Amino acid sequence: MASCCFRVAGWPSAASDSSTAFAQIARDYGRLPKTLARLHFVIFAMLVLVHAPPITQST
């Protein structure tokens, strides 16, 4: 990204870099619901394990 300052035709390359970045951000937002669902499951499992009574403890 820093090398774009040293290009002779910097403006067209900066425009193409920004369109590529926009496309990548759009793809990331498309995957966001699935990612949040997976993280929700992982956090739920961690909370259950932390608050569950110890298995090895005899009553």
Phi, psi and omega in degrees: 000325180289337182288345181293338179289338184261000178283150180289313179259072186287329185294312178296324180290326177293324178293319179290325177295320181290325178291325176293319178295321178296319179296321179293319178296320179297319177295321180296319177293331176293328179271355186300313181300319180294320179295317179295323178296319178294317179295324178298317179295318180296316180294320177299316180296321179295317179295321178296316181293324181289321185265357178285148177293147179300137183287325185282348182284124179270145181255000000 
